[in-house]
């Protein structure tokens, strides 16, 4: 919309506050600092107050033009003081009753007979009225309390001097939180007593003498409030630098956050007030005996004086033309009668067409006096968009329906229009409807008679189109583009924007930032077991728990899946980061209720610091991710800080993984074989195939280094296939050349064994090509695989059994050993882990365990292979215990296939010569 031209001179006025400077009055500081008062032609002085009634006294006495007061202004008005409320700042009063926290359900009726501080004992109208009404309604009359004069020191509540303490919800709770005092809050709103909070007011003399100044001051103040609530940190810094250091920054921001649900800047237009709410407040005062029932407070709420209506210039021109026609007809009636009737009809038809187009136009159209801002003519669509009748609009001015935030910008354009420097302009503006709602419009302003701009007859045409739905859609699209739809947390895009913003501020202020990368452990199991719907419930609850561990100024985001991030800006001591990370770990360990089930998860947290660890966003996130994986690899349910060593290790893993991708095609893998010796005869009956990587630069790489990388990259599948093919080829040769029942054991990674949709058809086809039976191969698996009781595991074991391929359970005794597994699944061999063999001695616990394993296995029809046999004593003890086979350095280290072949030939020659292979440990040629 538009406004009338601003005043040229600066009027000096005073705004009287009711307390000392704090965020409670932030909007007025913002209006002064941002120049809104200056643009409105005002030089404003903001005066501190000593008590809640000082604004009323100062405005009534003429010491101040404007003041800030609470709902007791209504009492003053009905007591004969001509006070007028210009606008409501707090839609809900901040006054509450604080009571020390006790066990059980809080009940305000427990205060009977207790010492309380509720307002001043001298002046009941500053704080006590709505709280006393609340207590009366809850059955706690003031006479049942021991009233103590208010000290306004929350320590009196914390130290037990009083049981209850009337307070501002925006202030005192912060003091109590800081000292760790637990309390309950009793609000009058719980009993339906809903007073307004801070109200901007003046008196009737100001409105009568300076209506334009009052209107301009109100508009600038409301704009200041809208800016302050949208830029809380900036205004907190402004208060500290220019007004007071009585409170620290943290307290000012606490106050700002507490004010948001009271001011409701998003839901309600700042300054909006409802006559029904004032009637509600008057009824409460009547219940207290402070006002007569049904008292009238006409004139208490501010409104502009109605302006007299008059005809538009257009109709005056039409009337003049009509009179001229009538005069001409009177003189020339005989000659021009036909022409006069024809002209009159033409004018009438033209006016009818104009009026029809004006009335039926799909957009809102209004004719406005440029000097006064009054509406002269309005079509129905214009009235419909603004939510008012044509009569209501004509009684007011165009700036009455304009959003305060748009007044200043529009004023500058109107100055240009009035000066004739522009013929019109277009803009997007917000209009205020009577119910407080906001409607967005695309507006076009055009001067109708620019040559008369300096006179009272200058007008302009205003055309508006309702685009609220479009704006709402744009806001929804923005929300969807920047926030996760499930958890309502910022998404990856918004996370990057906020991190970039925090880094810029960090550079200015010389502070540090911590970034936490959180990955939920065991979430996939919950998703797979209970379903994705319950998984979503867990994610929402996890997001809530993580958000509860950090400050409101921090950012918690969901990057996707079960990955969350936290930005901790303005970091003090880095030790506090560890405290927060541990707090997050602790809250995520608590059980999650998912329907009828409970789920338990943990988290792995990686921490990186700016600018210590990196100065680039991508590097920071990469380092946080590396630290998270370090925490996960260290056992999960812990946090880890990024260190340069992690980066070096990550680079090495990346390079080795890249080299691993070309190793198979480059022929760099070798299969080594270690003999498995029959302990009773000393003969080599079997061999275990072990892969080695002969790197062109690094040399021989240990499987402990590259097997985990092969598993994480998925290359283990191709590598496992190659190892089987090579092992089968050598098994075929050794069965032909040395013994028809020779066996080769092949290790299978859990990743290979558990992959879905892939059986052993390829292996079996290869055995058929070589003419080998399944008995030539033994598949070694770990106990952990048997924990998965899925049909896939069972089916694969059955497929091996049907093909004649035997199964060995590797590292038995170190994992989840269970007799039920051995009974349920088709297992042929148990391999005693080297941790038992290493410490074998007569009468030792390891010996007892080994004997028990051997006896148990034989009872179940299984044969036993002992790993890690390195001494004669170990071999003899195992043989005496009935162990079937041995494997270890006593017999031979793993060797290439050609050397193992030579070992078998040496054995054949020794047997042919009648050598006793059990007399000494064989030392086969390497």
C-alpha positions in Angstrom: 0.0 0.0 0.0 1.0 3.6 0.3 1.3 6.3 3.0 1.1 10.0 3.1 4.3 12.1 2.7 6.5 12.1 5.9 7.0 15.1 8.1 10.0 17.2 7.3 11.1 18.4 10.9 12.3 16.1 13.7 10.0 16.3 16.8 11.7 15.7 20.1 9.7 13.2 22.2 10.3 11.0 25.2 9.4 7.3 25.6 9.2 6.3 29.3 10.1 2.7 30.1 8.8 1.0 33.3 12.1 -0.7 34.2 15.8 -0.4 33.5 17.1 -1.2 30.0 16.9 -4.9 28.9 15.7 -6.9 26.0 12.1 -6.4 27.2 12.2 -3.1 25.3 14.2 -4.3 22.3 11.8 -3.0 19.7 12.3 0.7 20.7 16.1 0.4 20.6 15.8 -1.2 17.2 13.6 1.6 15.9 16.0 4.2 17.1 19.2 2.4 15.9 17.8 1.5 12.5 16.5 5.0 11.8 12.8 4.2 11.8 12.0 7.1 14.2 14.3 9.4 12.2 12.5 8.5 9.0 9.2 9.2 10.7 10.4 12.7 11.6 11.0 11.9 15.3 13.9 12.5 17.7 13.2 10.0 20.4 14.7 9.8 23.9 14.2 6.5 25.7 14.1 6.9 29.5 14.7 4.2 32.1 12.0 3.6 34.8 12.3 3.1 38.5 9.0 1.3 39.0 6.1 -0.1 37.0 3.9 3.0 37.5 6.4 5.6 36.4 5.3 5.6 32.7 1.7 6.3 33.8 2.7 9.2 36.0 5.1 10.7 33.4 2.7 10.5 30.5 -0.2 11.9 32.6 2.0 14.7 33.8 3.3 15.6 30.4 6.9 14.6 31.2 6.8 12.0 28.5 4.7 11.7 25.4 4.7 7.9 25.3 5.1 5.1 27.9 5.2 1.3 28.3 2.7 -0.1 30.8 0.9 -3.3 31.7 -2.8 -4.2 31.8 -3.3 -2.0 34.8 -3.6 0.9 32.3 -7.2 -0.1 32.1 -7.7 0.7 35.8 -6.1 4.1 35.3 -8.4 4.8 32.3 -11.5 3.9 34.2 -10.2 6.0 37.1 -10.5 9.1 34.9 -7.0 9.3 33.4 -7.3 9.9 29.6 -4.8 7.2 28.7 -4.9 5.5 25.3 -3.2 2.2 24.4 -1.6 2.4 21.0 -0.6 -1.2 20.6 0.1 -4.5 22.5 3.6 -5.9 22.4 3.2 -9.0 24.6 0.1 -10.9 23.6 0.4 -12.8 26.8 1.6 -11.4 30.1 5.0 -12.7 31.3 4.0 -12.6 35.0 4.2 -16.0 36.7 4.6 -17.5 40.1 7.8 -19.5 40.7 7.8 -22.2 43.4 10.7 -24.4 44.5 10.4 -27.9 42.9 9.2 -30.7 45.2 8.4 -34.3 44.7 4.9 -35.1 43.4 2.6 -33.1 41.2 2.9 -29.3 41.6 -0.2 -27.8 43.2 -0.5 -24.1 43.8 -2.9 -24.8 46.7 0.0 -26.0 48.7 1.0 -22.4 49.2 -1.7 -21.8 51.8 0.0 -20.5 55.0 3.4 -20.1 53.2 5.6 -17.1 52.9 5.3 -15.5 49.4 6.5 -12.5 47.5 3.7 -11.3 45.1 4.1 -7.8 44.0 4.6 -4.7 46.1 2.6 -4.5 49.4 2.3 -0.7 48.8 1.2 -0.6 45.1 -1.0 -3.6 44.1 -1.3 -2.5 40.5 2.1 -3.3 39.2 2.5 -7.0 39.5 -0.1 -8.5 41.8 -3.4 -8.1 40.1 -3.5 -11.0 37.6 -1.6 -13.3 40.0 -4.0 -12.6 42.9 -6.9 -13.2 40.5 -5.2 -16.5 39.5 -4.8 -17.6 43.2 -8.4 -16.6 44.0 -9.6 -18.8 41.1 -7.5 -21.7 42.3 -9.0 -21.4 45.8 -6.0 -19.7 47.4 -7.2 -16.3 48.7 -4.6 -13.7 49.5 -5.7 -13.8 53.2 -4.4 -17.4 53.4 -0.8 -16.3 52.4 1.9 -14.7 54.4 2.8 -11.8 52.2 6.4 -10.5 52.2 7.4 -7.3 50.5 9.0 -8.1 47.1 12.8 -7.9 47.1 13.1 -8.7 43.4 16.1 -10.9 44.2 15.5 -14.6 43.1 18.1 -15.7 45.7 15.4 -15.3 48.3 13.5 -18.1 46.6 16.6 -20.3 46.1 17.7 -19.8 49.8 14.2 -20.7 51.1 13.3 -17.3 52.5 10.0 -17.6 50.8 8.1 -20.5 49.2 6.8 -18.6 46.1 8.0 -15.6 44.2 6.2 -13.6 41.5 8.5 -13.1 38.5 8.9 -12.2 34.9 9.0 -15.5 32.9 11.6 -13.8 30.7 14.1 -12.9 33.4 14.3 -14.7 36.8 14.3 -18.3 35.5 17.7 -17.6 33.9 19.2 -16.7 37.2 17.7 -19.8 38.9 18.9 -22.0 36.0 22.4 -20.7 36.3 22.7 -21.6 40.0 21.0 -25.0 39.4 17.9 -24.3 41.4 14.9 -26.5 40.3 11.5 -24.8 40.3 8.0 -25.1 39.0 6.2 -22.4 37.1 2.5 -21.5 37.8 1.0 -19.3 35.1 -2.4 -17.4 35.4 -3.0 -18.6 31.8 -3.5 -22.1 33.2 -6.7 -20.9 34.9 -7.9 -18.9 31.8 -6.6 -15.5 33.1 -4.9 -14.1 30.0 -3.7 -10.5 30.4 -1.8 -8.5 27.9 1.8 -7.7 28.7 3.8 -4.6 27.8 1.5 -2.0 26.1 2.6 1.1 24.2 0.4 4.0 25.3 -0.1 7.8 25.2 -2.8 10.2 26.3 -5.7 11.8 24.5 -4.0 15.2 24.5 -1.2 13.9 22.3 -3.6 12.3 19.9 -5.7 15.4 19.6 -2.7 17.8 19.3 -0.4 15.6 17.2 -2.3 12.9 15.4 0.3 12.5 12.6 3.1 12.2 15.1 1.3 9.6 17.2 0.6 7.6 14.1 4.2 7.8 12.8 5.6 6.9 16.3 3.4 3.9 16.5 4.3 2.6 13.0 8.0 3.1 13.6 7.9 1.4 17.0 6.0 -1.7 15.6 8.6 -1.9 12.8 11.3 -1.8 15.3 9.8 -4.6 17.3 9.4 -6.7 14.1 13.1 -6.1 13.4 14.2 -6.9 16.9 12.4 -10.2 17.2 13.9 -11.3 13.8 17.5 -10.2 14.7 17.8 -11.0 18.4 21.6 -11.4 18.6 22.2 -8.1 16.8 19.9 -6.2 19.2 21.4 -8.0 22.3 24.8 -6.7 21.1 23.3 -3.2 20.6 21.9 -3.2 24.2 25.3 -4.2 25.6 27.2 -1.6 23.6 24.8 1.4 24.0 22.4 0.9 26.9 23.5 -1.3 29.7 25.9 -4.0 30.8 23.8 -4.9 33.8 23.0 -8.2 32.1 25.4 -10.4 30.1 24.7 -11.4 26.5 23.6 -14.9 27.5 20.9 -13.4 29.7 19.7 -11.0 27.0 19.3 -13.9 24.5 17.6 -16.0 27.1 15.1 -13.2 27.5 14.6 -12.9 23.8 13.9 -16.6 23.4 11.4 -16.5 26.2 9.7 -13.5 24.7 8.9 -15.2 21.4 5.9 -17.2 22.6 4.7 -14.1 24.4 5.1 -11.7 21.5 4.2 -14.3 18.9 5.7 -12.2 16.0 4.9 -14.9 13.4 1.3 -15.7 14.4 0.1 -12.2 15.4 0.9 -8.8 14.0 2.9 -6.9 16.6 0.7 -4.2 18.1 -2.5 -6.0 17.5 -5.1 -5.9 20.3 -8.6 -7.3 20.6 -11.5 -5.5 22.4 -12.7 -8.9 23.6 -9.4 -9.5 25.4 -9.6 -6.1 27.1 -13.2 -7.0 28.1 -11.8 -10.3 29.5 -9.2 -8.3 31.5 -11.9 -5.9 32.7 -14.1 -8.8 33.9 -11.1 -10.2 35.9 -10.7 -6.8 37.6 -14.4 -6.8 38.3 -14.1 -10.2 40.0 -11.4 -8.6 42.2 -13.7 -5.7 43.1 -11.4 -3.2 41.4 -13.9 -2.2 38.6 -17.7 -2.2 38.3 -19.1 -5.0 36.3 -19.7 -4.1 32.6 -17.7 -0.8 32.8 -17.2 0.9 29.5 -13.7 1.7 28.2 -14.6 3.5 25.0 -11.7 5.5 23.6 -9.1 3.3 25.5 -7.9 1.6 22.3 -6.2 3.8 19.7 -7.9 4.4 16.3 -7.6 7.3 13.8 -10.3 10.0 13.5 -12.7 9.4 10.5 -12.2 11.8 7.7 -15.1 13.4 5.8 -15.9 12.0 2.4 -16.2 14.0 -0.6 -16.7 13.4 -4.4 -13.9 12.5 -6.6 -12.4 14.8 -9.3 -13.8 12.5 -11.9 -17.4 13.0 -10.8 -16.9 16.8 -10.5 -15.7 16.8 -14.1 -18.7 14.8 -15.1 -21.1 17.1 -13.3 -19.5 20.2 -14.9 -19.8 18.6 -18.3 -23.5 17.8 -17.6 -24.2 21.4 -16.5 -22.6 22.7 -19.7 -24.6 20.4 -21.8 -27.8 21.4 -20.0 -27.0 25.1 -20.4 -26.2 24.7 -24.0 -29.4 22.8 -24.5 -31.4 25.6 -22.9 -29.9 28.1 -25.3 -30.0 25.9 -28.4 -32.9 23.7 -27.5 -34.4 23.7 -30.9 -31.3 23.2 -32.9 -29.3 20.8 -30.7 -32.0 18.8 -29.0 -31.1 15.6 -30.9 -27.4 16.2 -30.4 -27.9 16.9 -26.7 -29.8 13.6 -26.2 -27.2 11.7 -28.2 -24.3 13.2 -26.2 -26.0 12.7 -22.9 -26.7 9.1 -23.8 -23.1 8.7 -24.9 -21.8 10.1 -21.6 -24.2 7.9 -19.7 -23.1 4.8 -21.6 -19.4 5.7 -21.2 -19.9 6.3 -17.4 -21.8 3.0 -17.2 -19.0 1.2 -19.0 -16.4 2.8 -16.8 -18.3 2.0 -13.6 -18.9 -1.6 -14.8 -15.2 -2.2 -15.6 -14.2 -0.5 -12.3 -16.7 -2.6 -10.2 -16.1 -5.9 -12.0 -12.3 -5.7 -12.3 -10.6 -8.9 -11.1 -8.0 -6.8 -9.3 -8.4 -4.4 -6.5 -8.6 -0.7 -7.6 -8.7 2.4 -5.4 -8.5 6.1 -6.0 -6.5 7.8 -3.2 -5.8 11.5 -2.3 -2.1 11.8 -2.5 -1.8 14.5 0.1 -4.1 13.0 2.9 -3.8 9.3 2.0 -7.6 9.0 2.1 -9.6 6.6 -0.1 -11.9 8.4 -2.5 -13.3 5.4 -4.4 -12.9 1.6 -4.0 -14.0 -1.3 -6.0 -15.4 -4.5 -4.3 -12.3 -6.5 -5.1 -10.1 -4.0 -3.2 -12.3 -4.2 -0.2 -12.4 -8.0 -0.4 -8.6 -8.3 -0.4 -8.2 -5.9 2.5 -10.9 -7.7 4.5 -12.9 -4.5 5.1 -16.0 -2.8 3.8 -15.7 0.2 1.5 -17.2 2.4 4.2 -14.5 1.3 6.7 -11.8 2.0 4.2 -13.1 5.5 3.3 -13.2 6.4 7.0 -9.5 5.7 7.3 -6.2 6.3 5.5 -4.1 4.0 3.3 -1.3 3.7 5.8 -3.7 2.3 8.4 -3.8 -1.0 6.5 -0.1 -1.2 5.6 2.3 -3.6 7.5 4.7 -1.6 9.7 7.7 -3.2 8.1 6.7 -1.8 4.7 6.0 1.7 5.8 9.5 3.2 5.5 10.3 1.6 2.1 7.0 2.9 0.7 7.5 6.4 2.1 10.6 6.9 0.0 8.8 5.9 -3.2 5.8 8.2 -2.3 8.2 11.1 -1.9 9.5 10.5 -5.4 5.9 10.2 -6.7 4.9 13.4 -4.9 7.9 15.3 -6.3 7.0 14.1 -9.8 10.3 12.4 -10.3 8.5 9.1 -11.1 5.0 8.6 -12.6 4.4 5.4 -10.7 6.0 2.2 -9.2 5.3 -1.4 -8.5 6.2 -3.4 -5.4 5.2 -6.4 -3.3 3.6 -5.3 0.0 1.8 -6.7 3.0 -1.6 -5.5 4.2 -3.1 -6.0 7.7 -6.6 -7.3 7.9 -8.9 -6.4 10.9 -8.4 -10.0 12.3 -4.6 -9.5 12.5 -3.9 -11.7 9.5 -1.5 -10.6 6.8 -2.2 -10.6 3.1 0.5 -10.3 0.4 -0.3 -8.2 -2.6 1.5 -7.2 -5.8 0.8 -3.4 -6.0 1.0 -0.8 -8.8 0.8 2.9 -8.1 0.2 5.5 -10.8 -0.2 9.3 -10.6 -3.5 10.4 -12.3 -2.8 14.2 -12.3 0.9 14.7 -11.8 0.6 18.4 -12.7 -1.5 19.0 -9.6 0.8 17.1 -7.2 1.4 20.2 -5.1 -2.3 20.9 -4.6 -5.0 19.1 -2.6 -6.5 17.7 -5.8 -3.5 15.4 -6.6 -4.6 11.8 -6.7 -3.1 8.4 -7.6 -4.5 5.1 -8.6 -3.6 2.0 -6.5 -4.1 -1.4 -8.1 -3.5 -4.6 -6.0 -3.6 -8.4 -6.6 -3.7 -11.0 -3.9 -0.6 -13.2 -4.1 -0.7 -14.7 -0.5 -1.2 -18.2 -1.8 1.9 -17.8 -4.1 3.9 -16.5 -1.2 2.8 -19.4 1.0 3.8 -21.8 -1.7 7.2 -20.2 -2.0 7.6 -20.4 1.8 6.6 -24.1 1.7 9.1 -24.8 -1.2 11.8 -23.0 0.8 10.9 -25.1 3.9 11.1 -28.3 1.9 14.3 -27.3 0.2 16.1 -26.5 3.5 14.6 -28.8 6.2 14.3 -32.6 6.6 10.6 -33.5 6.3 10.8 -36.3 8.9 12.7 -34.8 11.8 12.1 -31.1 10.9 15.8 -30.5 11.4 17.9 -28.5 8.9 18.9 -30.7 6.0 22.3 -30.9 4.3 21.8 -27.7 2.3 20.7 -25.6 5.3 23.5 -27.2 7.4 26.1 -25.9 4.8 24.5 -22.4 4.8 24.6 -22.2 8.6 28.1 -23.6 8.9 29.3 -21.1 6.3 27.6 -18.2 8.2 29.1 -19.4 11.5 32.6 -19.6 10.0 32.4 -16.0 8.7 31.4 -14.8 12.2 34.1 -17.0 13.7 36.7 -15.3 11.5 35.4 -11.8 12.6 35.3 -12.6 16.3 38.4 -14.9 16.5 36.4 -17.8 18.1 36.3 -21.5 17.3 33.6 -23.9 16.0 33.2 -27.6 16.8 31.4 -29.9 14.4 30.0 -33.3 15.6 29.3 -36.0 13.1 26.9 -38.6 14.6 26.2 -42.0 13.2 23.7 -44.2 14.9 25.0 -47.7 15.6 22.6 -50.7 15.2 20.0 -48.6 13.4 20.0 -50.9 10.4 19.1 -53.8 12.6 16.2 -51.9 14.1 15.0 -50.9 10.6 15.2 -54.5 9.3 13.6 -56.0 12.3 10.8 -53.6 13.2 10.3 -52.0 9.8 11.0 -48.6 8.3 8.0 -46.9 10.0 9.3 -47.7 13.4 12.8 -46.7 12.2 11.4 -43.3 11.3 9.9 -43.0 14.8 13.3 -43.8 16.3 15.0 -41.1 14.0 12.5 -38.5 15.2 13.1 -39.3 18.8 16.9 -39.4 18.3 16.7 -35.9 16.7 14.7 -34.6 19.7 17.2 -36.1 22.1 20.3 -34.7 20.3 18.6 -31.2 20.1 18.0 -31.3 23.8 21.7 -31.7 24.5 22.8 -28.4 22.9 22.0 -24.7 23.0 19.3 -23.1 21.0 21.9 -21.1 19.2 23.6 -24.4 18.0 22.5 -26.2 14.9 21.4 -29.8 14.8 21.0 -31.2 11.2 20.1 -34.5 9.6 22.3 -35.2 6.6 20.3 -38.3 5.6 19.7 -41.9 6.8 21.0 -42.2 10.4 23.6 -39.5 10.1 23.3 -36.3 12.2 25.5 -33.3 12.6 25.9 -30.6 15.2 27.5 -27.2 14.9 28.7 -25.6 18.1 29.7 -22.0 17.3 31.3 -19.5 19.6 33.2 -22.3 21.3 35.0 -21.6 24.6 37.0 -24.4 26.2 37.2 -27.4 23.9 36.6 -29.6 26.9 33.0 -28.6 26.8 32.7 -30.3 23.4 33.6 -33.6 24.9 31.0 -33.1 27.7 28.3 -32.4 25.0 29.4 -35.4 22.9 29.2 -37.7 26.0 25.8 -36.3 26.9 24.6 -37.2 23.4 26.0 -40.7 23.7 24.3 -41.1 27.1 20.8 -39.9 25.9 20.9 -42.1 22.8 21.6 -45.2 25.0 18.3 -44.9 26.7 15.6 -47.3 25.3 13.5 -46.2 22.4 9.8 -47.1 22.7 8.6 -48.3 19.3 5.0 -49.4 19.4 5.0 -52.5 21.6 8.7 -53.0 21.4 11.8 -51.4 22.9 14.9 -50.8 20.9 18.4 -50.0 22.0 21.1 -48.3 19.9 24.3 -46.4 20.5 26.2 -43.8 18.5 29.7 -43.1 17.1 30.6 -39.4 17.2 33.5 -37.7 15.3 34.6 -34.3 16.3 36.5 -31.7 14.3 37.4 -28.1 15.2 37.6 -24.9 13.1 40.1 -23.5 12.4 42.3 -26.0 14.2 41.7 -29.0 11.9 40.7 -27.3 8.6 39.5 -24.0 7.1 37.3 -25.4 4.3 33.8 -26.8 4.9 34.4 -29.9 2.8 37.6 -30.7 4.7 35.9 -30.1 8.0 33.1 -32.5 7.1 35.6 -35.1 5.7 37.7 -34.9 8.9 34.6 -35.2 11.1 33.6 -38.3 9.1 37.1 -39.8 9.5 36.9 -39.2 13.3 33.5 -40.8 13.4 34.8 -44.0 11.7 37.7 -44.0 14.1 35.2 -44.0 17.0 33.2 -46.8 15.3 36.3 -48.9 14.7 37.4 -48.4 18.3 34.2 -50.2 19.5 31.3 -47.8 18.9 29.4 -45.9 21.6 32.2 -43.4 21.9 33.5 -40.1 20.5 36.8 -39.4 18.8 38.5 -36.2 17.9 40.1 -35.7 14.5 43.9 -36.0 14.4 46.3 -35.6 11.5 47.1 -39.3 11.9 43.5 -40.1 10.9 44.0 -38.2 7.7 47.2 -40.0 6.9 45.5 -43.3 7.6 42.5 -42.4 5.5 44.8 -41.4 2.6 46.7 -44.7 3.0 43.5 -46.7 3.0 42.3 -44.8 -0.1 45.5 -45.4 -2.0 45.7 -49.1 -0.9 42.0 -49.6 -1.9 42.8 -48.1 -5.3 45.8 -50.3 -5.7 43.7 -53.3 -4.5 41.2 -52.7 -7.4 44.0 -53.3 -10.0 45.8 -56.0 -8.0 43.6 -58.9 -9.3 43.9 -57.9 -12.9 47.6 -57.2 -12.5 48.3 -60.7 -11.2 49.6 -59.4 -7.9 47.9 -62.0 -5.7 49.5 -65.2 -4.6 48.1 -68.3 -2.8 50.3 -69.7 -0.1 49.6 -73.1 1.5 50.2 -74.2 5.1 50.2 -78.0 5.8 47.7 -79.6 8.2 49.4 -82.6 9.6 47.8 -85.8 10.9 49.2 -85.9 14.4 49.2 -89.7 14.8 51.0 -90.5 11.6 52.8 -87.2 10.9 51.5 -87.1 7.3 50.3 -84.0 5.5 46.7 -84.8 4.7 45.4 -81.3 4.1 46.5 -77.7 3.5 45.0 -74.3 4.2 45.0 -71.8 1.3 46.1 -68.3 2.5 46.2 -65.3 0.2 49.1 -62.9 -0.1 49.4 -59.7 -2.0 52.7 -59.0 -3.7 52.5 -55.2 -4.1 54.9 -53.8 -6.8 56.2 -51.0 -4.5 55.3 -52.2 -0.9 56.3 -55.8 -1.3 54.4 -58.5 0.5 51.3 -56.9 2.2 49.8 -58.7 5.2 46.2 -59.9 4.8 45.5 -58.1 8.1 46.0 -54.9 6.2 44.2 -55.5 2.9 41.4 -58.0 3.8 39.4 -55.4 5.8 39.7 -53.0 2.8 38.6 -55.7 0.4 35.6 -56.3 2.6 34.6 -52.7 3.0 35.0 -52.0 -0.8 33.2 -55.2 -1.9 36.3 -56.5 -3.7 36.4 -59.5 -1.4 33.8 -61.2 -3.6 36.1 -61.3 -6.7 39.2 -62.1 -4.6 37.4 -65.0 -2.9 36.4 -66.4 -6.2 40.0 -66.2 -7.5 41.4 -67.9 -4.3 38.9 -70.8 -4.7 39.8 -71.3 -8.4 43.5 -71.4 -7.6 43.0 -73.7 -4.6 40.9 -76.1 -6.6 43.5 -76.2 -9.4 46.3 -77.2 -6.9 44.0 -79.6 -5.0 43.3 -81.4 -8.3 47.1 -81.8 -8.9 47.9 -83.0 -5.4 45.1 -85.5 -5.4 46.4 -86.8 -8.7 50.1 -86.8 -7.7 50.2 -87.4 -4.0 47.0 -88.7 -2.4 43.5 -89.2 -3.8 41.9 -87.8 -0.6 44.0 -84.7 -0.2 42.0 -81.6 0.9 42.5 -77.9 0.6 40.8 -75.5 3.1 39.5 -72.2 1.8 38.6 -69.3 4.1 35.3 -67.5 3.4 34.7 -63.9 4.6 31.3 -63.3 6.3 30.6 -60.8 3.5 31.1 -63.6 0.9 29.0 -66.1 2.8 26.1 -63.8 3.6 25.6 -62.1 0.2 22.1 -62.6 -1.0 21.1 -64.3 -4.2 24.5 -65.9 -4.7 25.1 -69.6 -3.9 27.9 -72.0 -4.8 26.8 -72.9 -8.4 29.9 -71.3 -9.8 32.2 -73.2 -7.5 30.5 -76.5 -8.2 30.7 -75.9 -11.9 34.4 -75.3 -11.6 34.9 -78.5 -9.6 33.1 -80.4 -12.3 35.3 -78.9 -15.0 38.4 -80.1 -13.1 36.8 -83.5 -12.4 37.0 -83.0 -8.7 34.5 -84.1 -6.1 33.4 -81.8 -3.3 35.5 -83.7 -0.8 38.6 -82.0 -2.3 37.6 -78.7 -0.6 36.9 -77.6 2.9 35.2 -74.2 3.6 36.4 -72.5 6.8 33.9 -70.1 8.4 33.8 -68.2 11.7 31.4 -68.7 14.6 29.9 -65.3 14.2 28.2 -66.5 11.0 26.2 -69.1 12.9 24.6 -66.3 15.1 22.6 -65.4 12.0 19.8 -67.9 12.0 18.4 -66.7 8.7 17.3 -69.2 6.1 20.1 -67.9 3.8 22.9 -69.2 6.1 21.1 -72.6 6.6 20.5 -73.0 2.8 24.2 -72.4 2.0 25.4 -74.8 4.6 22.9 -77.4 3.1 24.2 -76.7 -0.4 27.8 -77.3 0.7 26.7 -80.6 2.4 24.8 -81.8 -0.7 27.9 -81.1 -2.9 30.1 -83.1 -0.5 32.1 -80.0 0.5 33.0 -80.1 4.2 32.8 -77.2 6.6 35.4 -76.2 9.3 34.5 -73.9 12.2 37.6 -71.6 12.5 38.9 -70.0 15.8 36.6 -72.2 17.9 36.4 -71.1 21.5 37.1 -67.4 21.0 33.6 -66.3 19.8 30.0 -67.3 20.4 30.6 -71.0 21.0 27.5 -73.0 21.5 26.7 -76.7 21.5 23.4 -75.9 19.9 25.1 -74.5 16.8 27.2 -77.6 16.4 24.1 -79.7 16.7 21.9 -77.6 14.4 24.4 -77.0 11.5 26.4 -79.4 9.4 30.0 -78.9 10.7 32.8 -81.4 10.0 35.9 -79.9 11.7 36.6 -77.7 14.7 39.8 -75.6 14.7 41.1 -74.9 18.2 42.3 -71.3 18.2 46.0 -70.6 18.7 45.2 -68.7 21.9 44.6 -72.0 23.6 47.4 -73.9 21.9 50.0 -71.2 22.7 49.9 -71.8 26.5 49.4 -75.6 26.6 51.0 -77.2 29.6 50.1 -80.2 31.7 47.3 -79.4 34.3 46.8 -75.9 32.8 43.3 -74.4 32.2 44.1 -74.2 28.4 44.9 -77.9 28.4 41.6 -78.7 30.2 39.7 -76.5 27.7 41.4 -78.1 24.8 40.7 -81.6 26.1 37.0 -80.7 26.7 36.7 -79.4 23.1 38.3 -82.5 21.6 36.1 -84.9 23.7 33.0 -82.9 22.9 33.8 -82.8 19.1 34.4 -86.5 18.9 31.2 -87.2 20.8 29.4 -85.1 18.1 31.3 -86.9 15.3 33.5 -83.9 14.4 37.3 -84.0 13.9 39.6 -81.4 15.5 42.5 -79.3 14.1 44.7 -77.4 16.5 46.1 -74.2 15.1 49.4 -72.5 16.2 51.4 -75.7 17.1 55.0 -74.5 17.5 56.7 -76.9 20.0 57.1 -80.6 20.4 55.5 -80.4 23.8 52.4 -78.8 22.4 52.2 -81.5 19.7 52.6 -84.3 22.2 50.0 -82.9 24.6 47.5 -82.6 21.8 48.2 -86.1 20.5 47.7 -87.5 24.0 44.4 -85.6 24.3 43.2 -87.3 21.1 43.5 -84.3 18.7 43.3 -85.3 15.1 45.3 -82.7 13.2 47.8 -80.0 13.9 48.8 -76.8 12.0 51.6 -74.4 12.8 55.2 -73.3 12.5 56.4 -76.6 14.1 55.5 -78.2 10.8 55.9 -75.4 8.3 55.1 -71.8 7.6 52.7 -70.9 4.8 54.7 -71.2 1.5 54.0 -70.7 -2.2 52.3 -73.5 -4.1 55.5 -74.7 -5.8 57.3 -75.0 -2.5 54.4 -76.8 -1.0 54.4 -79.2 -3.9 58.1 -79.8 -3.2 57.2 -80.5 0.5 54.7 -83.1 -0.5 57.3 -84.8 -2.8 59.8 -84.8 0.1 57.2 -86.5 2.2 56.6 -89.2 -0.4 60.3 -89.9 -0.6 60.6 -90.1 3.1 57.8 -92.6 3.4 59.2 -94.6 0.6 62.5 -94.8 2.5 60.6 -96.1 5.6 61.0 -92.9 7.7 58.9 -92.5 10.8 57.3 -89.1 10.4 56.0 -89.1 14.1 59.5 -89.4 15.7 60.4 -85.8 15.1 58.7 -82.7 13.9 59.2 -82.7 10.1 61.2 -79.8 8.8 60.0 -79.6 5.2 62.1 -77.8 2.6 60.9 -74.2 2.1 
